[in-house]
């Protein structure tokens, strides 16, 4: 395993724990999160924290599973699946692919999330 695999593991664990501080610790100071791709990016550590924190009012619990990691140099792609229960009591799930780029220390400098959050958020807000 590499430092890049360790970072992806920490990223998945932070989402599963609903911990915006641990989530932001996976990223470089000047990071950029495109999640989902096409949405306005979240920038910097404050942006990373805010991205995950934005889900906290909706979620009672979450289980995040990352799939196989495909690493090439300082870039990686991996599949993932989320199963969650909203504060409204409804179940929601989503799956997608994240493509990440790392700095030399293993921190994420850029992430691109390929998924459709509409049905997931819709189930949590209905």
BELLINGI-V453979 format. One record per residue. N is the residue number from 0. PHI is phi in radians with two decimals (999 if undefined). PSI is psi in whole degrees, -180 to 180 (999 if undefined). D_LAST is the distance of its C-alpha to the last C-alpha in Angstrom with 2 decimals. Layout:
N:PHI:PSI:D_LAST + N:PHI:PSI:D_LAST
//
This chain:
0:999:154:41.24 + 1:-2.03:172:41.16 + 2:-1.06:-30:39.83 + 3:-1.20:-41:37.27 + 4:-1.10:-40:36.03 + 5:-1.06:-42:35.95 + 6:-1.13:-43:33.78 + 7:-1.10:-39:31.26 + 8:-1.09:-42:31.28 + 9:-1.16:-38:30.75 + 10:-1.05:-49:27.89 + 11:-1.11:-42:26.11 + 12:-1.12:-39:26.95 + 13:-1.15:-40:25.66 + 14:-1.13:-46:22.21 + 15:-1.08:-29:22.25 + 16:-1.59:-3:23.37 + 17:0.92:48:20.86 + 18:-2.01:94:24.10 + 19:-1.08:-30:24.22 + 20:-1.24:-46:27.96 + 21:-1.13:-35:28.87 + 22:-1.08:-50:26.78 + 23:-1.10:-29:28.73 + 24:-1.14:-15:31.95 + 25:-1.39:-11:31.65 + 26:-1.93:151:32.16 + 27:-1.28:156:35.27 + 28:-0.94:-42:35.56 + 29:-1.74:46:35.40 + 30:-1.44:166:32.51 + 31:-2.44:125:30.12 + 32:-1.97:121:26.67 + 33:-1.90:91:25.33 + 34:-2.48:101:21.88 + 35:-1.42:165:20.94 + 36:-0.97:134:24.20 + 37:1.78:-23:24.21 + 38:-1.45:159:22.04 + 39:-1.01:136:24.15 + 40:-1.27:153:25.78 + 41:-1.66:134:25.58 + 42:-2.13:143:29.22 + 43:1.28:176:31.21 + 44:-1.13:-36:30.42 + 45:-1.12:-39:28.42 + 46:-1.14:-39:26.24 + 47:-1.11:-46:25.81 + 48:-1.06:-45:24.85 + 49:-1.12:-36:22.40 + 50:-1.07:-50:20.70 + 51:-1.24:-40:19.93 + 52:-1.07:-27:19.42 + 53:-1.09:-24:16.61 + 54:-1.52:-19:14.44 + 55:-0.99:-41:15.71 + 56:-1.13:-18:13.44 + 57:-1.65:-22:10.42 + 58:-1.87:133:12.58 + 59:-1.57:-43:14.35 + 60:-2.68:160:16.48 + 61:-2.63:145:17.29 + 62:-2.21:118:20.10 + 63:-1.98:125:21.57 + 64:-2.10:124:24.44 + 65:-1.62:146:26.74 + 66:-1.64:-156:28.86 + 67:-1.08:140:32.37 + 68:-1.76:129:33.55 + 69:-1.92:105:35.78 + 70:-1.81:136:37.96 + 71:-2.48:104:40.43 + 72:1.11:-124:42.30 + 73:-1.80:28:39.93 + 74:-2.23:151:36.97 + 75:-2.61:156:34.63 + 76:-2.31:144:31.80 + 77:-2.66:149:29.66 + 78:-1.52:160:26.80 + 79:-2.66:162:23.92 + 80:-2.46:138:21.03 + 81:-2.09:135:18.08 + 82:-2.17:127:16.48 + 83:-2.41:160:14.07 + 84:-2.13:128:12.27 + 85:-1.46:164:9.63 + 86:-1.12:-15:10.45 + 87:-1.47:0:7.60 + 88:1.51:-6:9.92 + 89:-1.54:148:8.29 + 90:-1.50:148:10.77 + 91:-2.52:147:10.85 + 92:-2.47:158:14.14 + 93:-2.73:157:16.03 + 94:-2.55:156:19.71 + 95:-2.99:-167:22.08 + 96:-2.30:132:25.48 + 97:-1.90:138:26.62 + 98:-2.02:125:30.03 + 99:-2.22:150:31.67 + 100:-2.10:139:34.98 + 101:-2.00:155:36.85 + 102:-1.51:180:39.64 + 103:-1.12:-22:42.84 + 104:-1.57:-4:41.64 + 105:1.69:4:38.55 + 106:-1.42:149:35.96 + 107:-1.39:127:33.35 + 108:-1.76:-24:34.27 + 109:-2.69:136:31.80 + 110:-2.33:141:28.78 + 111:-2.19:118:27.10 + 112:-1.77:123:23.85 + 113:-1.81:100:23.40 + 114:-2.94:167:19.85 + 115:-1.96:103:16.81 + 116:-1.31:-11:14.03 + 117:-0.96:-55:11.68 + 118:-1.10:-37:10.31 + 119:-1.10:-54:10.37 + 120:-1.15:-38:8.56 + 121:-1.02:-42:5.94 + 122:-1.16:-33:5.50 + 123:-1.41:-19:5.87 + 124:-1.90:-5:3.82 + 125:-1.32:999:0.00
//
